[in-house]
Amino acid sequence: MDNQSLSHTRWKCQYHVVFIPKYRRKVMYGKVKQDVREIIKTLCEYKKVKITAGAVCVDHVHLCIELPP
């Protein structure tokens, strides 16, 4: 098991996050899809969050992320 550690603890915090536009409109394609991907990637790098899996679909965004407690 690939756990991270602090001085006296070992942790593995994983979250499944889903973003959905209002009324689940199909708006994320083309340029918007690329922009959403870049914005999420930039924010995760800024906050030191590791993206283990992710997908930008036409009407939602899936993210599996790991972050320290």
PDB file with one MODEL, atoms N, CA, C and O in Angstrom:
MODEL        1
ATOM      1  N   MET A   1       0.846  -1.181   0.000  1.00  0.00           N
ATOM      2  CA  MET A   1       0.000   0.000   0.000  1.00  0.00           C
ATOM      3  C   MET A   1       0.891   1.244   0.000  1.00  0.00           C
ATOM      4  O   MET A   1       1.816   1.344   0.806  1.00  0.00           O
ATOM      5  N   ASP A   2       0.621   2.167  -0.880  1.00  0.00           N
ATOM      6  CA  ASP A   2       1.431   3.364  -1.050  1.00  0.00           C
ATOM      7  C   ASP A   2       0.880   4.478  -0.160  1.00  0.00           C
ATOM      8  O   ASP A   2       0.029   5.254  -0.595  1.00  0.00           O
ATOM      9  N   ASN A   3       1.350   4.561   1.057  1.00  0.00           N
ATOM     10  CA  ASN A   3       0.891   5.577   2.000  1.00  0.00           C
ATOM     11  C   ASN A   3       1.900   6.708   2.089  1.00  0.00           C
ATOM     12  O   ASN A   3       3.100   6.503   1.911  1.00  0.00           O
ATOM     13  N   GLN A   4       1.413   7.871   2.359  1.00  0.00           N
ATOM     14  CA  GLN A   4       2.260   9.014   2.647  1.00  0.00           C
ATOM     15  C   GLN A   4       2.464   9.038   4.150  1.00  0.00           C
ATOM     16  O   GLN A   4       1.701   8.411   4.886  1.00  0.00           O
ATOM     17  N   SER A   5       3.475   9.747   4.616  1.00  0.00           N
ATOM     18  CA  SER A   5       3.690   9.776   6.053  1.00  0.00           C
ATOM     19  C   SER A   5       4.070  11.175   6.510  1.00  0.00           C
ATOM     20  O   SER A   5       4.664  11.966   5.777  1.00  0.00           O
ATOM     21  N   LEU A   6       3.704  11.437   7.740  1.00  0.00           N
ATOM     22  CA  LEU A   6       4.139  12.626   8.453  1.00  0.00           C
ATOM     23  C   LEU A   6       5.041  12.119   9.578  1.00  0.00           C
ATOM     24  O   LEU A   6       5.450  10.958   9.549  1.00  0.00           O
ATOM     25  N   SER A   7       5.357  12.938  10.547  1.00  0.00           N
ATOM     26  CA  SER A   7       6.314  12.518  11.571  1.00  0.00           C
ATOM     27  C   SER A   7       5.846  11.303  12.369  1.00  0.00           C
ATOM     28  O   SER A   7       6.652  10.410  12.631  1.00  0.00           O
ATOM     29  N   HIS A   8       4.577  11.237  12.764  1.00  0.00           N
ATOM     30  CA  HIS A   8       4.091  10.117  13.569  1.00  0.00           C
ATOM     31  C   HIS A   8       2.866   9.432  12.967  1.00  0.00           C
ATOM     32  O   HIS A   8       2.223   8.629  13.643  1.00  0.00           O
ATOM     33  N   THR A   9       2.541   9.722  11.751  1.00  0.00           N
ATOM     34  CA  THR A   9       1.331   9.144  11.153  1.00  0.00           C
ATOM     35  C   THR A   9       1.589   8.709   9.724  1.00  0.00           C
ATOM     36  O   THR A   9       2.504   9.196   9.060  1.00  0.00           O
ATOM     37  N   ARG A  10       0.767   7.789   9.272  1.00  0.00           N
ATOM     38  CA  ARG A  10       0.727   7.398   7.861  1.00  0.00           C
ATOM     39  C   ARG A  10      -0.696   7.663   7.396  1.00  0.00           C
ATOM     40  O   ARG A  10      -1.652   7.409   8.128  1.00  0.00           O
ATOM     41  N   TRP A  11      -0.832   8.166   6.193  1.00  0.00           N
ATOM     42  CA  TRP A  11      -2.162   8.525   5.717  1.00  0.00           C
ATOM     43  C   TRP A  11      -2.320   8.213   4.245  1.00  0.00           C
ATOM     44  O   TRP A  11      -1.351   8.135   3.489  1.00  0.00           O
ATOM     45  N   LYS A  12      -3.556   8.039   3.869  1.00  0.00           N
ATOM     46  CA  LYS A  12      -3.922   7.870   2.468  1.00  0.00           C
ATOM     47  C   LYS A  12      -5.348   8.419   2.310  1.00  0.00           C
ATOM     48  O   LYS A  12      -6.327   7.683   2.429  1.00  0.00           O
ATOM     49  N   CYS A  13      -5.440   9.699   2.044  1.00  0.00           N
ATOM     50  CA  CYS A  13      -6.730  10.380   1.896  1.00  0.00           C
ATOM     51  C   CYS A  13      -7.032  10.530   0.410  1.00  0.00           C
ATOM     52  O   CYS A  13      -6.372  11.298  -0.290  1.00  0.00           O
ATOM     53  N   GLN A  14      -8.022   9.800  -0.062  1.00  0.00           N
ATOM     54  CA  GLN A  14      -8.438   9.885  -1.464  1.00  0.00           C
ATOM     55  C   GLN A  14      -9.893  10.343  -1.511  1.00  0.00           C
ATOM     56  O   GLN A  14     -10.714   9.933  -0.690  1.00  0.00           O
ATOM     57  N   TYR A  15     -10.194  11.190  -2.474  1.00  0.00           N
ATOM     58  CA  TYR A  15     -11.543  11.717  -2.636  1.00  0.00           C
ATOM     59  C   TYR A  15     -11.976  11.576  -4.089  1.00  0.00           C
ATOM     60  O   TYR A  15     -11.165  11.706  -5.006  1.00  0.00           O
ATOM     61  N   HIS A  16     -13.245  11.314  -4.283  1.00  0.00           N
ATOM     62  CA  HIS A  16     -13.841  11.294  -5.618  1.00  0.00           C
ATOM     63  C   HIS A  16     -14.720  12.532  -5.708  1.00  0.00           C
ATOM     64  O   HIS A  16     -15.708  12.656  -4.983  1.00  0.00           O
ATOM     65  N   VAL A  17     -14.359  13.440  -6.595  1.00  0.00           N
ATOM     66  CA  VAL A  17     -15.049  14.722  -6.734  1.00  0.00           C
ATOM     67  C   VAL A  17     -15.686  14.774  -8.115  1.00  0.00           C
ATOM     68  O   VAL A  17     -15.055  14.426  -9.113  1.00  0.00           O
ATOM     69  N   VAL A  18     -16.949  15.213  -8.167  1.00  0.00           N
ATOM     70  CA  VAL A  18     -17.654  15.357  -9.439  1.00  0.00           C
ATOM     71  C   VAL A  18     -18.220  16.772  -9.513  1.00  0.00           C
ATOM     72  O   VAL A  18     -18.958  17.198  -8.625  1.00  0.00           O
ATOM     73  N   PHE A  19     -17.874  17.495 -10.573  1.00  0.00           N
ATOM     74  CA  PHE A  19     -18.435  18.817 -10.846  1.00  0.00           C
ATOM     75  C   PHE A  19     -19.492  18.668 -11.930  1.00  0.00           C
ATOM     76  O   PHE A  19     -19.259  18.026 -12.955  1.00  0.00           O
ATOM     77  N   ILE A  20     -20.657  19.266 -11.695  1.00  0.00           N
ATOM     78  CA  ILE A  20     -21.753  19.185 -12.670  1.00  0.00           C
ATOM     79  C   ILE A  20     -22.275  20.596 -12.925  1.00  0.00           C
ATOM     80  O   ILE A  20     -22.570  21.310 -11.966  1.00  0.00           O
ATOM     81  N   PRO A  21     -22.401  21.026 -14.189  1.00  0.00           N
ATOM     82  CA  PRO A  21     -22.979  22.341 -14.474  1.00  0.00           C
ATOM     83  C   PRO A  21     -24.471  22.368 -14.125  1.00  0.00           C
ATOM     84  O   PRO A  21     -25.127  21.329 -14.047  1.00  0.00           O
ATOM     85  N   LYS A  22     -24.974  23.553 -13.922  1.00  0.00           N
ATOM     86  CA  LYS A  22     -26.386  23.716 -13.593  1.00  0.00           C
ATOM     87  C   LYS A  22     -27.253  23.075 -14.673  1.00  0.00           C
ATOM     88  O   LYS A  22     -27.015  23.256 -15.867  1.00  0.00           O
ATOM     89  N   TYR A  23     -28.247  22.333 -14.242  1.00  0.00           N
ATOM     90  CA  TYR A  23     -29.175  21.593 -15.111  1.00  0.00           C
ATOM     91  C   TYR A  23     -28.466  20.550 -15.969  1.00  0.00           C
ATOM     92  O   TYR A  23     -29.026  20.060 -16.950  1.00  0.00           O
ATOM     93  N   ARG A  24     -27.238  20.215 -15.599  1.00  0.00           N
ATOM     94  CA  ARG A  24     -26.422  19.211 -16.304  1.00  0.00           C
ATOM     95  C   ARG A  24     -26.363  19.489 -17.820  1.00  0.00           C
ATOM     96  O   ARG A  24     -26.462  18.579 -18.643  1.00  0.00           O
ATOM     97  N   ARG A  25     -26.201  20.755 -18.146  1.00  0.00           N
ATOM     98  CA  ARG A  25     -26.121  21.142 -19.560  1.00  0.00           C
ATOM     99  C   ARG A  25     -24.836  20.617 -20.184  1.00  0.00           C
ATOM    100  O   ARG A  25     -23.802  20.546 -19.519  1.00  0.00           O
ATOM    101  N   LYS A  26     -24.898  20.259 -21.429  1.00  0.00           N
ATOM    102  CA  LYS A  26     -23.758  19.713 -22.160  1.00  0.00           C
ATOM    103  C   LYS A  26     -22.955  20.875 -22.763  1.00  0.00           C
ATOM    104  O   LYS A  26     -23.112  21.218 -23.934  1.00  0.00           O
ATOM    105  N   VAL A  27     -22.093  21.466 -21.931  1.00  0.00           N
ATOM    106  CA  VAL A  27     -21.365  22.661 -22.354  1.00  0.00           C
ATOM    107  C   VAL A  27     -19.853  22.473 -22.397  1.00  0.00           C
ATOM    108  O   VAL A  27     -19.150  23.347 -22.904  1.00  0.00           O
ATOM    109  N   MET A  28     -19.332  21.369 -21.886  1.00  0.00           N
ATOM    110  CA  MET A  28     -17.882  21.209 -21.793  1.00  0.00           C
ATOM    111  C   MET A  28     -17.341  20.395 -22.962  1.00  0.00           C
ATOM    112  O   MET A  28     -17.200  19.175 -22.879  1.00  0.00           O
ATOM    113  N   TYR A  29     -17.046  21.085 -24.035  1.00  0.00           N
ATOM    114  CA  TYR A  29     -16.428  20.480 -25.204  1.00  0.00           C
ATOM    115  C   TYR A  29     -15.596  21.540 -25.895  1.00  0.00           C
ATOM    116  O   TYR A  29     -15.811  22.734 -25.688  1.00  0.00           O
ATOM    117  N   GLY A  30     -14.661  21.120 -26.703  1.00  0.00           N
ATOM    118  CA  GLY A  30     -13.810  22.048 -27.445  1.00  0.00           C
ATOM    119  C   GLY A  30     -12.924  22.886 -26.537  1.00  0.00           C
ATOM    120  O   GLY A  30     -12.220  22.350 -25.681  1.00  0.00           O
ATOM    121  N   LYS A  31     -12.959  24.193 -26.721  1.00  0.00           N
ATOM    122  CA  LYS A  31     -12.116  25.132 -25.975  1.00  0.00           C
ATOM    123  C   LYS A  31     -12.463  25.136 -24.494  1.00  0.00           C
ATOM    124  O   LYS A  31     -11.565  25.242 -23.659  1.00  0.00           O
ATOM    125  N   VAL A  32     -13.721  25.024 -24.151  1.00  0.00           N
ATOM    126  CA  VAL A  32     -14.132  25.014 -22.744  1.00  0.00           C
ATOM    127  C   VAL A  32     -13.547  23.801 -22.027  1.00  0.00           C
ATOM    128  O   VAL A  32     -13.104  23.905 -20.883  1.00  0.00           O
ATOM    129  N   LYS A  33     -13.547  22.660 -22.695  1.00  0.00           N
ATOM    130  CA  LYS A  33     -12.990  21.435 -22.118  1.00  0.00           C
ATOM    131  C   LYS A  33     -11.504  21.608 -21.814  1.00  0.00           C
ATOM    132  O   LYS A  33     -11.041  21.214 -20.744  1.00  0.00           O
ATOM    133  N   GLN A  34     -10.763  22.189 -22.737  1.00  0.00           N
ATOM    134  CA  GLN A  34      -9.333  22.428 -22.520  1.00  0.00           C
ATOM    135  C   GLN A  34      -9.104  23.429 -21.395  1.00  0.00           C
ATOM    136  O   GLN A  34      -8.198  23.251 -20.581  1.00  0.00           O
ATOM    137  N   ASP A  35      -9.916  24.478 -21.343  1.00  0.00           N
ATOM    138  CA  ASP A  35      -9.782  25.487 -20.292  1.00  0.00           C
ATOM    139  C   ASP A  35     -10.071  24.906 -18.915  1.00  0.00           C
ATOM    140  O   ASP A  35      -9.353  25.194 -17.958  1.00  0.00           O
ATOM    141  N   VAL A  36     -11.122  24.087 -18.807  1.00  0.00           N
ATOM    142  CA  VAL A  36     -11.463  23.462 -17.526  1.00  0.00           C
ATOM    143  C   VAL A  36     -10.327  22.565 -17.067  1.00  0.00           C
ATOM    144  O   VAL A  36      -9.964  22.576 -15.891  1.00  0.00           O
ATOM    145  N   ARG A  37      -9.766  21.791 -17.980  1.00  0.00           N
ATOM    146  CA  ARG A  37      -8.657  20.891 -17.649  1.00  0.00           C
ATOM    147  C   ARG A  37      -7.453  21.682 -17.136  1.00  0.00           C
ATOM    148  O   ARG A  37      -6.847  21.297 -16.136  1.00  0.00           O
ATOM    149  N   GLU A  38      -7.100  22.780 -17.804  1.00  0.00           N
ATOM    150  CA  GLU A  38      -5.961  23.595 -17.393  1.00  0.00           C
ATOM    151  C   GLU A  38      -6.210  24.288 -16.054  1.00  0.00           C
ATOM    152  O   GLU A  38      -5.303  24.364 -15.225  1.00  0.00           O
ATOM    153  N   ILE A  39      -7.412  24.789 -15.832  1.00  0.00           N
ATOM    154  CA  ILE A  39      -7.742  25.464 -14.572  1.00  0.00           C
ATOM    155  C   ILE A  39      -7.653  24.493 -13.403  1.00  0.00           C
ATOM    156  O   ILE A  39      -7.078  24.825 -12.367  1.00  0.00           O
ATOM    157  N   ILE A  40      -8.212  23.301 -13.555  1.00  0.00           N
ATOM    158  CA  ILE A  40      -8.168  22.305 -12.482  1.00  0.00           C
ATOM    159  C   ILE A  40      -6.728  21.885 -12.210  1.00  0.00           C
ATOM    160  O   ILE A  40      -6.325  21.755 -11.055  1.00  0.00           O
ATOM    161  N   LYS A  41      -5.957  21.674 -13.267  1.00  0.00           N
ATOM    162  CA  LYS A  41      -4.558  21.275 -13.111  1.00  0.00           C
ATOM    163  C   LYS A  41      -3.758  22.356 -12.384  1.00  0.00           C
ATOM    164  O   LYS A  41      -2.958  22.042 -11.502  1.00  0.00           O
ATOM    165  N   THR A  42      -3.963  23.608 -12.738  1.00  0.00           N
ATOM    166  CA  THR A  42      -3.265  24.720 -12.103  1.00  0.00           C
ATOM    167  C   THR A  42      -3.639  24.847 -10.633  1.00  0.00           C
ATOM    168  O   THR A  42      -2.766  25.029  -9.785  1.00  0.00           O
ATOM    169  N   LEU A  43      -4.923  24.752 -10.327  1.00  0.00           N
ATOM    170  CA  LEU A  43      -5.369  24.849  -8.937  1.00  0.00           C
ATOM    171  C   LEU A  43      -4.819  23.710  -8.085  1.00  0.00           C
ATOM    172  O   LEU A  43      -4.418  23.925  -6.941  1.00  0.00           O
ATOM    173  N   CYS A  44      -4.799  22.510  -8.633  1.00  0.00           N
ATOM    174  CA  CYS A  44      -4.273  21.368  -7.879  1.00  0.00           C
ATOM    175  C   CYS A  44      -2.773  21.504  -7.643  1.00  0.00           C
ATOM    176  O   CYS A  44      -2.289  21.156  -6.567  1.00  0.00           O
ATOM    177  N   GLU A  45      -2.035  21.999  -8.621  1.00  0.00           N
ATOM    178  CA  GLU A  45      -0.603  22.231  -8.424  1.00  0.00           C
ATOM    179  C   GLU A  45      -0.368  23.308  -7.364  1.00  0.00           C
ATOM    180  O   GLU A  45       0.550  23.196  -6.551  1.00  0.00           O
ATOM    181  N   TYR A  46      -1.189  24.332  -7.378  1.00  0.00           N
ATOM    182  CA  TYR A  46      -1.059  25.435  -6.426  1.00  0.00           C
ATOM    183  C   TYR A  46      -1.315  24.957  -4.998  1.00  0.00           C
ATOM    184  O   TYR A  46      -0.622  25.379  -4.073  1.00  0.00           O
ATOM    185  N   LYS A  47      -2.288  24.096  -4.814  1.00  0.00           N
ATOM    186  CA  LYS A  47      -2.650  23.591  -3.486  1.00  0.00           C
ATOM    187  C   LYS A  47      -1.940  22.293  -3.118  1.00  0.00           C
ATOM    188  O   LYS A  47      -2.213  21.724  -2.062  1.00  0.00           O
ATOM    189  N   LYS A  48      -1.033  21.814  -3.972  1.00  0.00           N
ATOM    190  CA  LYS A  48      -0.277  20.567  -3.756  1.00  0.00           C
ATOM    191  C   LYS A  48      -1.197  19.360  -3.602  1.00  0.00           C
ATOM    192  O   LYS A  48      -1.023  18.540  -2.700  1.00  0.00           O
ATOM    193  N   VAL A  49      -2.168  19.267  -4.490  1.00  0.00           N
ATOM    194  CA  VAL A  49      -3.101  18.142  -4.537  1.00  0.00           C
ATOM    195  C   VAL A  49      -2.692  17.259  -5.706  1.00  0.00           C
ATOM    196  O   VAL A  49      -2.434  17.757  -6.802  1.00  0.00           O
ATOM    197  N   LYS A  50      -2.630  15.958  -5.479  1.00  0.00           N
ATOM    198  CA  LYS A  50      -2.243  15.016  -6.526  1.00  0.00           C
ATOM    199  C   LYS A  50      -3.495  14.465  -7.200  1.00  0.00           C
ATOM    200  O   LYS A  50      -4.366  13.910  -6.531  1.00  0.00           O
ATOM    201  N   ILE A  51      -3.590  14.613  -8.504  1.00  0.00           N
ATOM    202  CA  ILE A  51      -4.709  14.066  -9.271  1.00  0.00           C
ATOM    203  C   ILE A  51      -4.324  12.651  -9.689  1.00  0.00           C
ATOM    204  O   ILE A  51      -3.398  12.471 -10.480  1.00  0.00           O
ATOM    205  N   THR A  52      -5.027  11.642  -9.167  1.00  0.00           N
ATOM    206  CA  THR A  52      -4.721  10.256  -9.538  1.00  0.00           C
ATOM    207  C   THR A  52      -5.468   9.849 -10.797  1.00  0.00           C
ATOM    208  O   THR A  52      -4.965   9.043 -11.580  1.00  0.00           O
ATOM    209  N   ALA A  53      -6.660  10.392 -11.003  1.00  0.00           N
ATOM    210  CA  ALA A  53      -7.432  10.123 -12.222  1.00  0.00           C
ATOM    211  C   ALA A  53      -8.379  11.286 -12.434  1.00  0.00           C
ATOM    212  O   ALA A  53      -8.793  11.948 -11.482  1.00  0.00           O
ATOM    213  N   GLY A  54      -8.718  11.529 -13.684  1.00  0.00           N
ATOM    214  CA  GLY A  54      -9.640  12.612 -13.979  1.00  0.00           C
ATOM    215  C   GLY A  54     -10.138  12.540 -15.403  1.00  0.00           C
ATOM    216  O   GLY A  54      -9.457  12.038 -16.297  1.00  0.00           O
ATOM    217  N   ALA A  55     -11.344  13.053 -15.595  1.00  0.00           N
ATOM    218  CA  ALA A  55     -11.928  13.084 -16.934  1.00  0.00           C
ATOM    219  C   ALA A  55     -12.886  14.262 -17.033  1.00  0.00           C
ATOM    220  O   ALA A  55     -13.687  14.512 -16.133  1.00  0.00           O
ATOM    221  N   VAL A  56     -12.787  14.977 -18.145  1.00  0.00           N
ATOM    222  CA  VAL A  56     -13.734  16.056 -18.425  1.00  0.00           C
ATOM    223  C   VAL A  56     -14.698  15.526 -19.473  1.00  0.00           C
ATOM    224  O   VAL A  56     -14.340  15.396 -20.643  1.00  0.00           O
ATOM    225  N   CYS A  57     -15.913  15.223 -19.056  1.00  0.00           N
ATOM    226  CA  CYS A  57     -16.941  14.739 -19.971  1.00  0.00           C
ATOM    227  C   CYS A  57     -17.779  15.922 -20.457  1.00  0.00           C
ATOM    228  O   CYS A  57     -17.558  17.055 -20.029  1.00  0.00           O
ATOM    229  N   VAL A  58     -18.716  15.672 -21.328  1.00  0.00           N
ATOM    230  CA  VAL A  58     -19.514  16.751 -21.915  1.00  0.00           C
ATOM    231  C   VAL A  58     -20.377  17.449 -20.863  1.00  0.00           C
ATOM    232  O   VAL A  58     -20.571  18.662 -20.935  1.00  0.00           O
ATOM    233  N   ASP A  59     -20.900  16.696 -19.881  1.00  0.00           N
ATOM    234  CA  ASP A  59     -21.801  17.306 -18.902  1.00  0.00           C
ATOM    235  C   ASP A  59     -21.342  17.166 -17.454  1.00  0.00           C
ATOM    236  O   ASP A  59     -22.115  17.462 -16.542  1.00  0.00           O
ATOM    237  N   HIS A  60     -20.101  16.722 -17.213  1.00  0.00           N
ATOM    238  CA  HIS A  60     -19.580  16.664 -15.852  1.00  0.00           C
ATOM    239  C   HIS A  60     -18.068  16.442 -15.868  1.00  0.00           C
ATOM    240  O   HIS A  60     -17.480  16.122 -16.901  1.00  0.00           O
ATOM    241  N   VAL A  61     -17.455  16.619 -14.697  1.00  0.00           N
ATOM    242  CA  VAL A  61     -16.017  16.424 -14.530  1.00  0.00           C
ATOM    243  C   VAL A  61     -15.811  15.460 -13.377  1.00  0.00           C
ATOM    244  O   VAL A  61     -16.363  15.662 -12.295  1.00  0.00           O
ATOM    245  N   HIS A  62     -15.021  14.408 -13.592  1.00  0.00           N
ATOM    246  CA  HIS A  62     -14.666  13.439 -12.553  1.00  0.00           C
ATOM    247  C   HIS A  62     -13.224  13.685 -12.131  1.00  0.00           C
ATOM    248  O   HIS A  62     -12.352  13.889 -12.976  1.00  0.00           O
ATOM    249  N   LEU A  63     -12.972  13.666 -10.818  1.00  0.00           N
ATOM    250  CA  LEU A  63     -11.612  13.762 -10.312  1.00  0.00           C
ATOM    251  C   LEU A  63     -11.440  12.768  -9.172  1.00  0.00           C
ATOM    252  O   LEU A  63     -12.297  12.672  -8.293  1.00  0.00           O
ATOM    253  N   CYS A  64     -10.353  12.040  -9.183  1.00  0.00           N
ATOM    254  CA  CYS A  64      -9.916  11.259  -8.030  1.00  0.00           C
ATOM    255  C   CYS A  64      -8.637  11.930  -7.564  1.00  0.00           C
ATOM    256  O   CYS A  64      -7.651  11.970  -8.300  1.00  0.00           O
ATOM    257  N   ILE A  65      -8.645  12.454  -6.350  1.00  0.00           N
ATOM    258  CA  ILE A  65      -7.523  13.236  -5.868  1.00  0.00           C
ATOM    259  C   ILE A  65      -7.014  12.696  -4.539  1.00  0.00           C
ATOM    260  O   ILE A  65      -7.754  12.055  -3.793  1.00  0.00           O
ATOM    261  N   GLU A  66      -5.751  12.960  -4.253  1.00  0.00           N
ATOM    262  CA  GLU A  66      -5.136  12.653  -2.981  1.00  0.00           C
ATOM    263  C   GLU A  66      -4.611  13.944  -2.395  1.00  0.00           C
ATOM    264  O   GLU A  66      -3.976  14.738  -3.089  1.00  0.00           O
ATOM    265  N   LEU A  67      -4.880  14.157  -1.106  1.00  0.00           N
ATOM    266  CA  LEU A  67      -4.362  15.320  -0.437  1.00  0.00           C
ATOM    267  C   LEU A  67      -4.061  14.997   1.011  1.00  0.00           C
ATOM    268  O   LEU A  67      -4.679  14.100   1.584  1.00  0.00           O
ATOM    269  N   PRO A  68      -3.113  15.721   1.623  1.00  0.00           N
ATOM    270  CA  PRO A  68      -2.771  15.440   3.009  1.00  0.00           C
ATOM    271  C   PRO A  68      -3.912  15.832   3.952  1.00  0.00           C
ATOM    272  O   PRO A  68      -4.731  16.692   3.628  1.00  0.00           O
ATOM    273  N   PRO A  69      -3.951  15.188   5.123  1.00  0.00           N
ATOM    274  CA  PRO A  69      -5.023  15.518   6.075  1.00  0.00           C
ATOM    275  C   PRO A  69      -4.892  16.918   6.631  1.00  0.00           C
ATOM    276  O   PRO A  69      -5.716  17.341   7.442  1.00  0.00           O
TER     277      PRO A  69
ENDMDL
END
